[in-house]
């Protein structure tokens, strides 16, 4: 296969390595893949010799070509490491770089373990960046020969999540199905996206409520937006808009405003965004709105959320006021629950029975539901709605009264 000529503006310019040890694994993967696309013989020549496999007859030439490609994408410091100890030897040069930037010596391994076990996500950090930080440490440890399981990485990622991810942590630790790291990352990103969308919608509703709420009757006026709600211009208010009478919205076809400020279009876009997020998420948590007046005050608190759990075998509630009847044959001492740190406890559940909830469906209709054989756990941080119990897998059911 002929070697493609590089101009310096194509793949080679994007393969430049700046000597950052944290980027070495990613850079090496890109560089080796680049060599493979140029010529499989170059790729084979630069890699360590496999046991029982002989090098090709043109190995020396291919090894020198691989070295020539390598030196063009290294910073000066990295080039100094190899130019004297492995001149024109791509295989030896790559081994030197690995030993320097991906060392398996104890100090580096301990540093990577510390980075993984002390992983903490800040409230402002993007969930993808947080996952990458954890994977970078685990990948470095695996490259150093350490046995790092998916479960360990998942546990460290769960441990470092902020309080706003508490429902996800609780739900995930209740699952009885072992998940791969790939599945876990997908579910974590789905939850983060859904939670961010919920917060955005809550902020929009709060802003609308604040804008429509009048102040005290001491001569103060209602709060007004800081821009014209007809044409969108920030330099004047709607009552001073010179173009208001000429405007017609291209979206809703109504007069006195433009498409840019159309609240109907914004409402439709928010609904579509919500529908897309729900359709793409295979596992996520959300809150059912509780509408019974006795509990309306606490409907926005963490303890009153009803979190959908596809793995829990029973509904779990933390409020005894919701129970309408109890199972007198139930013995709490014989019922164990796996808690967030992984151990089993029989100190959490205090009773079992039927509980009522008033919920609102997607059409705005109120329904009274009964969660049968629900467990009462006053110390539980949130309420769990068990999908398995609702569909009858555990001989429980969800009834509309």
N, C-alpha and C positions, 0 to 999 in steps of 0.2 A: 504494500500500500504506500503510495507516495506521501511524503511529508508535506503538509500544507504550509505555505509561507506565511509568517505572521508579519503584519505591518506595524505592530506596536499600538494600534488603536482598537484591536479586536479583543479576543479572549485573554491574551497575555497581559494587557494593561489592567484587566479586572482581577488578575490572579496575584497581584503584587502583595507580598508579605512584609509587614512593617516591624516584625520582631516582637509583637505582643504575645506573650506565652498563652494568654487566655483565648487567642484566636487561632492557635496553631492547628488544633484538630480540624477545625472547619477549613482552614487554608489547605491542609494536606489532602483532605477529601476532594476539594475542588481541583487541586493540581493533578492528582492521580487520575481523576476523571477526564481532565483535559488531555493528558497523555494518552489515555485509552482511545479518545476520539481521534487523535492524530495518527497513532499506529499502535496496535495491540502489542507489538514486539517491544516498543519503548516502555510501555506500561509493565510488561513482564520483566524487562531487564532491570528496572529501578527497584522493584520489590525484592525483599529477601528471598533467597533461593528456597524453594519448597523441598521438603524431604522426599528423596527418591525420584525427583524430577530433574532432568538434565537441562542445562541452558542451551539455547539455540546456537547453531554454528556461527551465526553473525552476532553473537551476544556482545562482543567487545565494541563493535560499531554502534549497536543500539544503545549500549550503556553510555557511551560518550555523547550520543545525541540527546539522551535523556538528561545528562549532566548539563549540556548546552542549554536546554530548555529551562532547567532548574535555576541556573545562575542568573537568568534574565528577569526573574520575578522575585529576587531576594533583596532585602535592604543591605546596606554595607556591612553592618554588624554581623548579620547571619552569613553573608558571603565570606567574611574573614574566618568564620568557624570552619569552613570546608575547603577553601581554596588552597591551603597548604597541606592539610592532612588527607584530602581526597581529590586531588586534581584529575579532572576528566573521568571521574568514577561516580556515576549517578547513584548506584546502589549504596556505596560507602558514604556518600555525601548525605543521602536521605537518612541513613542510620545515625549519623552524627547529629543531625537536626532533631531527630526523635529523642535521642538521649539528652539533648540540651533543653529542648522546650517541652518534652513530654516525659520527663524523668520518672522512673519508678522508684526513686530513692525515698527513704522514709520521711524526710521533712516535707517533701511535696505531697506525698500521700496523706500525711496527717493534716496538711493545710486544706486539701480537698475534702477530707472527712469533716473538718471543722466548718468549711463553707456549706456543706450539705446539711449538717445537723443543726446549724444555727440559722437556717434559711427563714427569713421573715419578710412578708410582703407589706409594703406601706400602702396606705389608703389611696395615694395618688398613683401608684404603680400600675401599669397595664398588666393584665393577667398573662398575656403571652410573654412579656419580658420576664415575669416572675417564673414561669415554667421553664424558660430557656436558662435562667440562672441555675435552677435545680438540675436540669439535664446536662449543663456544661460540667458541673461538678461530678455527676454520676458517670458521664462519658469519660472524663479524665481518670476516674478511679478504675473503671473497667479496662481502659487502655494500659493502666499500670498493673493489671493482673488481679485486681481485687474483685471478689464475688459480690456484686451489687444487684439485688433482686428488684423487680418492679414494685413489690410490696413495700420495700424499704423506701424507695423514692416517693411512692404515693403517700406513705406515712409522714415523711418529712414535708412534703408539699401541703398536706392537710394541717400539720402542726403549725406551719407558718402563716396560714390564712388569717386575715383580720376578722374582727367580730361580726362584720356585715355578712360574712360567709358562714356564720354559725349554723343556719338551717341546712346548708349543703353538707357540712361536716357531720351533723347529727344523722342526716339521712344516709350518708355514705357508710358510716360505721355500723348502721343497722342492716346493711345488705348481707345476705348469706351467699351471694354469688361472687366468686373471685374474678376481678376485672384486670385486664392488662393495662399497662401504662398508657397505651394509645387510647383505649376506651375511656380511661379516667380523664385524660387531658381533654378529650372531646366534650365530655360531660361538664368538666370544670369551665371550659370556655363558653359552653351553652348557658350555664347558670349565670356566669358573669355578664353575658350579653343580655339575658333576660332581666337580671337585676338592674343593670344600667338603664334599660328601657323603662322599667317600672319607676325608677327614680326620676327619669326625665319626664314621664307622664305625670307623676305626682307633683313635680315642680311647676309644670305648665298649669295644672289644675289649681295649685296654690296661688300662682301668679294671677290667674283669671279671677279667683275668688277675692284676692286682695284688691284687684282693680275695680271690682263691682261692689265692694263693701263701703258704704258711706261712713264718714267719721262722726264725731259727736255733733250735737245740734247747736254748738256754740259758734255758728257762722262759718265753720270750716267746710270746704268743698270735698267732693269725692276725689280719690286718687285717679290721676289721668296718666295715660301712657306718654312717654317722652318723644313720640313721633306722631305724624299724621296717619290716622288709621284709614284714610282714603287713598292717598298716593304714596305713603311710606316716607315722605320727606321729613327729616329730623329738624328742619329749620322752622317749622310752624306746626300748630295743632290743627285738628280736623275742622274746627269752626272757622279757621282762617285760610283754609285751602282754596286757592283761586281756581283750581281745576276740578273740584268735587262734582259740580253739576254736569261736567263733560265726560266723566268717567263711566265706563261700563266694563264689568269683569268678563274676561274671555273664558273663565272657568265655569262660574255659576250663572252667567248671563244677567246678573242683577246690576242696577245702576249705583252710582255714587261711591264706587271704590274700584280698585284695579286688582288684577290677578295676584300681584305681589303681596297685597294685604288681605286677601280673601281668607276669612276664617273657615269657610266651608272646605276649601282646598287643604288647609292645614289639618283640619279634623280628619279628612279622608286619608291624607298621607300618614298621619299617626296611626289610624286604624290599620292601614296596609302594612306599615312597619311592624306593628304588633302581631299581625297575622303571619307575616314572614318569619318572625323570630320564633313563634310557636311551632310553625310547620317544620323548621329546620332543627329544632331541639328535640332529640330523642329522649332525653332525661332532663327535667328541670323542676324547680320548685316555684310555687306561687301561692298567694294568699287568697282564700275565699272570703268575700266580704260578709261579715256577721251583722245581721240587721235587727236582731231582737233588741229591744230598747234596754233591757237589763244589762246588756254587755256592750252597748254602742260606745261608751266612753273609752273602753280599752281595746277597741277594734284595731287600732293601729299599733298596738304594742307587740313586742316579739312573742310574749307568752300567749297571746290570743290568736296567733297565726295558725292556720290549718295547712300544713305542708304536705303535699302529695308525695307519698313514698311508695315506689314500685317494688321494694324488697321487704318491707316490714310485713310480718304475718298477722298483726293485729293493729286496730286503731289505738292510739295512745293520746289521752287528754290529761291536762294538768289542772283542770277546773272542776271541782266536785259539783258546782251548781248546775252543770249541764246534764248531770245524770238524773234520769227519771226512775230508774229501778236498778237493783243490784242482784248479782248472783250470790245467793247465800251459801252455795256449796264451794265457792272459790276460796282457796287457801293461799294468801300472798306469799307465805314462806316457801311454798313449793314452786313459785314462778320466778324464773331468772331472766334478766334482761342484759344483753351485752351493751355496755356503756362506751363512751367515746374513746377511752384509752385502751379498749380491747378486752377488759376483764368482765366476768359475769357477776351480777349482783342480784340478790333477792330483797334488797332494801328499798327499791324504787317504786314498784307497783304495790298499791295498797288495797285495790278492789277491782272488780270487773262487773260490767253491767251495760245497760242501754243508755245512750246519751243523745240529746236533741241538739240540732243546729239549725239556724235560719240562714240560708244562703241565697245569693242572687245569681241567676244564670247569665249567659252572654246576651240574652234578650231583655235583661232587666227585670225578669220575673222572680218573685220571691218564692222559695220552697222551704218547707220544714222537712228535714231529713233526720232519720234515726240511725245512729251508728251502733249496730248490735255487737255485743260482746267486746265493747271497748274497755281498755285498761285505764285505770286512774293512777296517774303518776304525778303527784303534786310538785315534785322537785324537777320534773322534766322541763327543759328550756323552751320547748314549743310543743304544738299539737301535731300529731302525725295522722294523716288519712291514708290507710293501707289499701292500695289498689287490689292486692291479692285477696284481702278480706271482702272488699266490695263486690268482686266478681264471683265470690263463692268458693275460691280455691281452699280457703281455710274454714269452710262451713259457716262463714259469717255473711252478712248481707247488708245492703244499704237500701232502706225503704223510704219512700216518700209518703208521708201521712196526709 
